[in-house]
Amino acid sequence: MIGQIIFILILAAAIWLFSKNVAKIRRNILLGRDVDRSDNPGERWKTMAMVALGQSKMGKRPLAAVMHVFIYVGFVIINIEVLEILIDGVSGSHRIFSHPLGGLYGMLIGGFEFLAVLVLVACVTFLIRRNIGRLKRFSGVEMTEWPRSDANYILIIEILLMTAFLTMNAADHKLQLLNYAHYIRAGSFPVSSILSPLLPDNAASLEMIERGCWWFHIIGILAFLNYLPYSKHFHILLAFPNVYYSNLNPKGKFTNMASVTNEVKAMLDPSFVPEPVEVTRFGAKDVTDLTWKNLMEAYTCTECGRCTSVCPANQTGKLLSPRKIMMDTRDRISEIGKGIDKNGKDFKDDKTLLDNYITREELWACTTCNACTDACPVNINPLEIITEMRRYIVMEESQAPASLNNMFGNVENNGAPWKYSAADRFNWKESH
């Protein structure tokens, strides 16, 4: 009974803390401007099924895709076993699903064990790739000590959790064979039965190992759950809604500001009567000028570096890294959120996303080719943030690069990006 009470208290504390941190992230995301992404729900569900559930964009890198599927499927399916542990912990039962599921229970436990091995293989492979293979896309100025450590922490935690699961089953298996106490004959242990000879034969020692691994496994999972809001692995939860709310417009189609569109229409048609539009700022100077979807994407970023690895600007030595754009956005909105928690909702500081986090050189290095958006496995769009910040620089500060200012002048004077007047535009043909 004491164990049940302790377990219930730990479970309640873990759920409360997780809910509190998720609520803060939700609050931070909603600090962004509103944008309507409720159109075409059928297409959105299809996109989510293919990209988030089906992992369709992972296949461009086969080894990483296979290893990620091992972890992904293992994470989803083994949660059935976690549900049983939670019920056992609250009720004081042991393997409560074994009786109602009958023979299916053995198949499930056996399947869980094979999945645990695949998760172990994938995690070890990813650790080797990161720390021994040192893939280039896992490096960069934005990949400071914390992002690198974060990835390793998660992989190590998953290895420990799967090891505890298999050891728990191995001890349970031996206790079942000994007909010890409440350890009923239940489950199939194709992997842990191989490990069981390594464990002692003494029933009391086996029970201590089984209970120790049981507590370590479930407390580790609850700790992992509360680590997620502080980690890039929060994408486990946000990937699905982020993909659902993807921008379904063709890549390269830019948004127009309603206030600017109204001005143009009024110039072309004096009888045009625009609807009132609230204008706070042209483009984005800080994260609160971005949309909630941009901020959701920042929290969804997996820091995998696929976007940066295909960015032509980055590959030619420019400062731009699309991954850094997303990480900077997340860091800035998190900083504002902490300020609100400490000082109230009217918190303001002297920092902005532009200049304090992202330099103008980074922004103007972008070729707007959309390679980063196409490469992202969860449909994050760094280009939207880049173009909104460029819009601010041009429309609010009038500080576009000289080459762009020349083009703007030509469009205004000649109706085209070139310096020639309309009357002289075809003079080139006379020399041919």
C-alpha positions in Angstrom: 0.0 0.0 0.0 2.9 2.4 0.8 4.3 1.7 -2.6 1.0 2.5 -4.3 0.8 5.8 -2.4 4.3 6.7 -3.4 3.7 5.8 -7.0 0.5 7.8 -7.1 2.2 10.9 -5.6 5.1 10.7 -8.1 2.7 10.2 -11.0 0.5 13.1 -10.0 3.6 15.4 -9.5 5.0 14.4 -13.0 1.6 15.0 -14.7 1.2 18.4 -12.9 4.8 19.6 -13.8 4.4 18.4 -17.4 1.1 20.2 -17.8 2.5 23.4 -16.3 5.4 23.4 -18.7 3.3 22.6 -21.7 0.9 25.4 -20.8 3.8 27.8 -20.8 4.9 26.7 -24.3 1.4 27.0 -25.5 1.2 30.5 -24.1 4.5 31.4 -25.8 3.3 30.1 -29.1 0.0 32.1 -28.9 2.1 35.3 -28.4 2.5 35.2 -32.2 0.1 36.8 -34.6 -3.0 35.0 -35.7 -3.1 33.1 -39.0 -5.8 30.9 -40.4 -4.7 27.4 -41.1 -8.1 25.7 -41.0 -8.7 25.4 -44.7 -8.8 22.2 -46.6 -8.9 19.8 -43.7 -8.9 16.7 -45.9 -5.6 17.7 -47.5 -4.2 18.5 -44.0 -5.1 15.1 -42.6 -3.6 13.4 -45.6 -0.4 15.5 -45.3 -0.2 14.6 -41.6 -0.7 10.9 -42.3 2.1 10.9 -44.9 4.6 13.2 -43.3 4.2 12.9 -39.5 2.8 9.4 -39.2 4.3 7.8 -42.3 7.7 9.5 -42.0 7.7 10.0 -45.8 10.3 12.7 -45.9 12.8 10.7 -43.8 13.5 8.3 -46.7 15.9 10.7 -48.4 18.6 9.4 -45.9 17.9 5.6 -45.8 20.1 4.7 -42.8 18.7 7.5 -40.6 15.2 6.7 -41.8 15.4 3.0 -40.8 16.9 3.7 -37.4 14.4 6.5 -36.7 11.5 4.1 -37.6 12.9 1.6 -35.0 12.8 4.3 -32.3 9.5 5.7 -33.6 7.6 2.5 -33.7 9.2 1.3 -30.5 8.2 4.4 -28.7 4.6 4.2 -29.9 4.0 0.5 -29.3 5.9 0.0 -26.1 3.6 2.7 -24.6 1.0 -0.1 -24.3 3.4 -1.7 -21.8 3.8 1.6 -20.0 0.0 1.8 -19.7 0.1 -1.6 -17.9 2.8 -0.4 -15.6 0.8 2.7 -14.7 -2.3 0.6 -13.9 -0.2 -1.9 -11.9 1.4 1.0 -10.0 -1.9 2.6 -9.0 -3.8 -0.6 -8.3 -1.0 -2.7 -6.8 -1.6 -5.5 -9.4 1.1 -7.3 -11.5 0.8 -7.7 -15.2 -2.9 -6.8 -15.1 -3.4 -7.2 -18.9 -2.2 -10.8 -18.9 -5.6 -12.3 -17.9 -8.0 -10.4 -20.2 -5.6 -10.6 -23.2 -4.8 -14.3 -22.8 -2.5 -15.7 -25.4 -2.3 -12.3 -27.1 -0.4 -11.0 -24.1 2.5 -13.3 -24.7 2.8 -12.1 -28.3 2.7 -8.5 -27.2 5.4 -8.9 -24.6 7.6 -10.8 -27.1 7.0 -8.1 -29.6 7.9 -5.4 -27.1 11.2 -7.1 -26.4 12.2 -7.3 -30.1 11.2 -3.6 -30.4 13.3 -2.8 -27.4 16.3 -4.4 -29.1 15.7 -2.5 -32.3 15.5 0.8 -30.2 18.8 -0.1 -28.5 20.4 -0.8 -31.9 19.1 2.5 -33.3 20.2 4.6 -30.3 23.7 3.1 -30.3 24.0 3.7 -34.1 22.9 7.4 -33.6 25.4 7.8 -30.7 28.2 6.5 -33.0 27.1 8.7 -35.9 27.1 11.8 -33.7 30.1 11.3 -31.5 32.5 9.1 -33.6 31.3 9.6 -37.2 30.8 13.4 -36.4 28.5 14.0 -39.4 29.0 17.5 -40.7 25.3 18.4 -40.4 25.4 17.9 -36.7 27.9 20.8 -36.4 27.6 24.5 -36.8 27.8 27.7 -34.9 24.4 27.2 -33.5 25.2 23.7 -32.2 26.7 24.8 -28.9 27.4 22.5 -25.9 23.7 22.2 -24.9 22.2 21.2 -28.3 24.9 18.6 -28.7 24.5 17.3 -25.1 20.7 17.3 -25.5 20.8 14.8 -28.3 23.2 12.5 -26.4 21.1 12.7 -23.2 18.0 11.5 -25.0 19.8 8.6 -26.7 21.4 7.5 -23.4 18.1 7.8 -21.5 16.4 5.6 -24.1 19.2 3.0 -23.9 18.9 2.9 -20.1 15.1 2.6 -20.3 15.2 -0.3 -22.7 17.9 -2.0 -20.7 15.8 -1.7 -17.6 12.8 -3.0 -19.4 14.6 -6.1 -20.6 16.3 -6.7 -17.2 13.0 -6.4 -15.5 11.5 -9.0 -17.8 14.5 -11.3 -17.3 14.1 -11.2 -13.5 10.3 -11.6 -13.8 10.8 -14.6 -16.1 13.0 -16.4 -13.5 10.6 -15.5 -10.7 7.7 -17.0 -12.7 9.7 -20.2 -13.2 10.3 -20.3 -9.5 6.5 -19.9 -8.8 7.5 -17.1 -6.5 4.8 -15.0 -4.7 2.5 -13.1 -7.1 4.7 -13.6 -10.2 2.1 -15.5 -12.3 3.0 -17.3 -15.5 2.4 -14.6 -18.1 4.2 -13.2 -21.1 6.7 -14.5 -23.6 10.3 -13.4 -23.2 12.3 -14.3 -26.3 15.1 -11.7 -25.5 15.1 -11.4 -21.8 15.1 -15.2 -21.3 18.6 -15.1 -22.9 19.7 -12.6 -20.4 18.1 -14.3 -17.4 21.1 -16.8 -16.8 23.2 -13.7 -16.0 21.0 -12.9 -13.0 21.2 -14.6 -9.6 19.1 -17.6 -8.7 18.0 -16.3 -5.3 14.4 -15.3 -5.4 14.8 -12.4 -3.0 17.6 -10.9 -5.1 15.6 -11.4 -8.3 12.6 -9.7 -6.7 14.9 -6.8 -5.8 16.2 -6.5 -9.3 12.7 -6.8 -10.8 11.3 -4.1 -8.6 14.3 -1.9 -8.9 14.1 -2.0 -12.7 10.3 -1.5 -12.6 10.7 1.6 -10.6 13.6 2.9 -12.6 11.7 2.2 -15.9 8.5 4.0 -15.0 10.2 6.9 -13.1 12.6 7.3 -16.0 9.7 7.5 -18.4 8.0 10.2 -16.2 11.3 12.1 -16.0 11.7 11.8 -19.7 8.2 13.2 -20.2 9.2 16.3 -18.1 12.5 16.7 -19.9 10.7 17.0 -23.3 9.6 20.7 -22.8 13.2 21.7 -22.3 14.5 19.6 -25.2 14.4 19.5 -29.0 12.6 16.2 -28.5 9.4 18.1 -27.8 8.9 17.4 -31.5 7.6 14.0 -30.4 4.4 15.8 -29.4 4.4 18.8 -31.8 5.3 17.1 -35.0 1.7 16.0 -35.7 -0.1 19.4 -35.2 2.8 21.2 -36.9 2.5 19.1 -40.0 -1.3 19.4 -39.9 -1.1 23.2 -40.0 1.5 23.2 -42.8 1.3 25.9 -45.4 -0.5 24.2 -48.3 0.2 27.0 -50.8 2.8 26.2 -53.5 6.3 26.7 -52.4 7.6 30.2 -53.2 4.1 31.9 -53.0 4.5 34.9 -50.7 1.8 36.4 -48.6 0.6 39.9 -49.1 -0.2 42.3 -46.3 -3.9 43.2 -46.4 -3.1 46.9 -45.6 -0.7 47.2 -48.5 -3.0 45.4 -50.9 -5.8 47.8 -49.9 -3.6 50.8 -50.7 -2.7 49.4 -54.1 -6.3 48.7 -54.9 -7.3 52.2 -53.8 -4.7 53.7 -56.1 -6.0 51.6 -59.0 -9.6 52.1 -58.3 -10.6 55.4 -56.4 -14.1 53.9 -55.8 -12.6 51.0 -53.8 -13.6 51.0 -50.1 -11.2 48.8 -48.1 -12.3 47.0 -44.9 -10.5 48.3 -41.8 -7.3 46.5 -41.2 -5.2 46.8 -38.0 -1.6 47.5 -38.9 0.9 47.1 -36.1 4.1 46.6 -38.1 5.2 45.7 -41.6 7.1 42.4 -41.4 8.8 41.1 -38.3 11.3 42.7 -36.0 10.8 40.4 -33.0 9.2 37.0 -32.5 5.8 38.5 -31.5 5.5 39.9 -35.0 5.6 36.4 -36.4 2.6 34.1 -36.6 1.8 31.4 -34.0 2.6 28.8 -36.6 6.1 30.2 -37.0 6.6 29.9 -33.2 5.1 26.4 -33.2 7.6 25.4 -35.8 10.4 26.8 -33.7 9.4 24.5 -30.8 9.0 21.6 -33.3 12.5 21.9 -34.8 14.4 18.6 -34.3 17.8 20.3 -34.9 18.6 17.5 -37.4 20.4 19.9 -39.7 18.8 18.6 -42.9 17.7 22.2 -43.8 21.2 23.6 -43.4 22.9 20.7 -45.2 21.0 21.5 -48.4 21.1 25.3 -48.1 23.1 26.7 -51.0 24.0 29.8 -49.1 25.4 27.8 -46.2 27.2 25.4 -48.5 29.0 28.3 -50.2 30.3 29.7 -46.9 27.6 32.3 -46.1 26.5 32.8 -42.5 23.0 31.6 -43.1 21.9 28.4 -41.4 18.1 27.7 -41.6 18.5 25.6 -38.4 19.9 28.5 -36.6 17.0 30.7 -37.7 14.6 28.2 -36.0 16.7 27.8 -32.9 17.2 31.5 -32.5 13.4 32.0 -32.8 12.8 29.4 -30.1 15.4 30.8 -27.8 14.0 34.3 -28.2 10.3 33.4 -27.6 11.4 31.3 -24.6 13.3 34.3 -23.2 10.2 36.4 -23.6 8.1 33.7 -21.9 10.5 33.6 -18.9 10.3 37.4 -18.7 6.5 37.2 -18.6 6.6 34.6 -15.9 8.9 36.8 -13.8 7.6 40.3 -14.5 4.1 39.9 -15.8 2.4 39.9 -19.2 3.6 43.5 -19.9 7.2 42.4 -19.9 9.4 44.2 -22.4 13.2 44.2 -22.8 15.6 45.9 -25.1 16.2 42.8 -27.3 14.7 41.8 -30.6 15.1 38.8 -32.8 16.6 41.0 -35.5 20.2 42.0 -34.7 20.3 40.5 -31.2 19.8 36.9 -32.4 19.7 36.9 -36.2 22.0 39.2 -38.2 21.0 41.0 -41.4 23.9 39.3 -43.2 22.2 36.0 -42.5 18.9 37.2 -43.8 20.2 38.6 -47.1 22.2 35.5 -47.8 19.0 33.6 -48.4 18.3 32.8 -52.0 14.6 31.9 -51.2 15.1 28.6 -53.0 12.9 26.7 -50.5 15.5 23.8 -50.3 15.3 24.0 -46.4 11.5 23.8 -46.4 11.6 20.8 -48.8 14.2 19.0 -46.7 12.5 19.4 -43.3 11.0 16.0 -42.2 8.2 17.8 -40.2 7.4 20.6 -42.7 9.1 23.5 -40.9 9.4 26.6 -43.1 12.4 28.8 -42.1 11.9 30.9 -45.2 8.7 32.5 -43.8 10.6 33.9 -40.9 13.4 35.1 -43.1 11.1 36.9 -45.6 9.0 38.5 -42.8 12.2 39.9 -41.3 13.3 41.1 -44.7 10.0 42.8 -45.1 10.5 44.7 -41.9 14.0 45.9 -43.0 12.7 47.1 -46.3 9.3 48.5 -45.4 10.0 49.9 -41.9 13.6 50.8 -42.1 14.2 51.3 -45.8 17.6 49.6 -45.4 17.6 47.1 -48.2 21.0 46.3 -49.8 22.1 48.7 -52.6 21.4 46.1 -55.3 17.8 45.8 -54.2 17.3 49.5 -53.9 18.5 49.8 -57.5 15.9 47.2 -58.5 13.2 49.0 -56.6 14.1 52.3 -58.3 14.0 50.7 -61.7 10.5 49.1 -61.0 9.2 52.5 -59.9 10.7 54.4 -62.8 10.7 51.9 -65.6 8.0 49.4 -64.6 10.6 46.6 -64.7 13.7 45.5 -62.7 16.0 46.7 -65.5 17.5 50.2 -65.9 16.1 50.6 -69.4 13.0 52.5 -70.2 10.1 50.8 -71.8 10.8 52.6 -75.1 14.4 51.3 -75.2 13.7 47.7 -74.0 14.0 46.1 -77.5 17.1 48.0 -78.7 19.2 44.9 -78.2 17.6 43.2 -81.3 19.0 45.9 -83.7 22.5 44.7 -83.1 21.7 41.1 -84.0 
